[in-house]
Amino acid sequence: MNAIIELVNDSGTRKLPLKRQFRHWVTAALVGASHPQRRPRLGIRIVDEAQAAALNGQYRQKDYATNVLSFPVPPGFAAGAHLGDLALCASMVASEAAAQGKPPADHWAHLVVHGVLHLLGYDHEVTPDARVMEALEVRILAGLGIGDPYHS
């Protein structure tokens, strides 16, 4: 499987993972979730905190910035192989990684995997669903050589 991603950096941040790293993380999530498409597509937009807060307010009615937002293609909408889009807040990823004592690349990988799973329909709003999604995230990240983000 080779995911096709469109990567846009609107954050002004210079030190970001490379596009090939994002593609690797996306592909790992898709393979780990047994996604059947051979060349799925998605967009990844790197945003600043103001943009993250605006998107979170507009689409989730939450008045704060968040680290990752997922915008899946609505059910029944003919989008071919396009799964949807992710928005990741660069400054939040960096500050969370520092606060949690994690390598920034590991936190980027976790949030990309997390976002892709949302695009595929996984959720964590209720405990049983959260357990399933988190277990899948942990397994995918382990395959990338990254420790359990929920118990580190």
C-alpha positions in Angstrom: 0.0 0.0 0.0 1.3 3.5 -0.8 -0.8 6.3 0.6 -0.9 9.6 -1.3 -0.8 12.6 0.9 -1.0 16.3 0.2 1.0 18.1 2.9 0.5 21.8 3.5 2.4 23.7 6.2 0.3 26.8 7.2 1.9 27.0 10.6 5.0 28.9 9.9 7.0 26.2 11.7 10.2 25.2 10.0 11.3 22.1 11.8 8.6 19.5 10.8 8.8 15.9 9.9 9.5 15.2 6.3 6.7 14.3 3.9 8.0 10.8 3.6 7.7 10.4 7.4 4.1 11.5 7.3 3.4 9.0 4.4 5.1 6.2 6.5 2.9 6.9 9.5 -0.2 7.2 7.4 0.6 3.9 5.7 1.3 2.2 9.0 -2.1 3.3 10.3 -3.9 2.1 7.1 -2.2 -1.3 7.1 -2.6 -1.7 10.9 -6.4 -1.0 10.5 -6.6 -3.4 7.5 -7.7 -0.7 5.2 -8.4 -2.3 1.8 -7.6 0.5 -0.7 -4.2 0.3 -2.4 -3.6 4.0 -3.0 -5.8 5.9 -0.5 -5.4 9.7 -0.5 -5.7 12.3 2.3 -4.7 15.8 3.0 -2.6 16.9 6.0 -2.5 20.5 6.9 -0.1 21.8 9.6 -1.6 24.8 11.4 -0.8 27.2 14.2 -2.8 27.5 17.4 -5.1 30.3 16.1 -6.0 28.1 13.1 -6.5 25.0 15.3 -8.8 27.0 17.6 -10.8 28.4 14.7 -11.2 25.0 13.1 -12.1 23.4 16.5 -14.7 26.1 17.1 -16.2 25.9 13.7 -16.5 22.2 13.4 -16.7 21.0 17.0 -18.0 24.0 18.8 -15.0 23.9 21.2 -13.4 27.2 22.1 -9.7 26.1 22.2 -6.9 24.8 20.0 -6.4 21.1 19.8 -3.5 19.0 18.6 -5.2 17.1 15.8 -8.6 17.4 14.0 -9.9 14.8 11.5 -12.3 15.5 8.7 -13.5 12.3 7.2 -15.3 12.2 3.9 -19.0 12.1 4.7 -20.7 8.7 4.3 -22.3 8.4 0.9 -20.1 11.1 -0.6 -18.3 9.9 -3.7 -14.7 10.9 -3.2 -12.9 8.0 -4.8 -9.9 7.0 -2.8 -9.9 10.2 -0.7 -10.3 9.4 3.0 -10.5 13.0 4.3 -8.2 15.5 5.8 -6.2 16.1 9.0 -5.2 19.3 10.7 -2.3 19.1 13.1 -1.2 22.0 15.3 2.6 22.2 15.2 3.1 24.2 18.4 0.8 21.9 20.4 2.6 18.8 19.1 5.9 20.3 20.1 4.8 21.5 23.6 3.0 18.2 24.4 6.0 16.1 23.4 8.2 18.2 25.6 5.8 18.1 28.5 5.4 14.3 28.2 9.2 13.8 27.7 8.7 12.1 24.3 10.7 12.6 21.1 8.7 15.0 18.9 8.7 12.6 16.0 7.1 9.9 18.2 4.3 12.3 19.2 3.8 13.4 15.5 3.5 9.7 14.6 1.0 9.1 17.3 -1.2 12.0 16.3 -1.1 11.1 12.6 -2.0 7.5 13.4 -4.8 8.7 15.8 -6.1 11.1 13.1 -6.1 8.5 10.3 -8.0 6.0 12.5 -10.6 8.7 13.0 -10.8 9.1 9.2 -11.5 5.3 9.0 -14.4 5.6 11.5 -12.7 4.8 14.8 -13.8 6.9 17.8 -13.1 7.2 21.5 -16.1 9.0 22.8 -17.3 6.0 24.8 -15.1 3.7 26.8 -15.5 0.5 24.7 -14.7 2.3 21.5 -11.8 4.1 23.2 -10.3 0.8 24.3 -10.5 -0.6 20.7 -9.0 2.5 19.2 -6.3 2.9 21.7 -5.3 -0.8 21.5 -5.0 -0.4 17.7 -2.9 2.8 18.1 -0.6 1.1 20.5 -0.1 -1.9 18.2 0.5 0.3 15.1 3.0 2.5 17.0 4.8 -0.6 18.4 5.2 -1.7 14.7 6.9 1.7 14.2 9.2 1.2 17.2 7.3 3.7 19.3 6.2 2.9 22.9 2.7 3.0 24.3 1.7 6.7 24.3 -1.0 6.0 27.0 1.4 4.5 29.5 4.7 6.3 29.1 
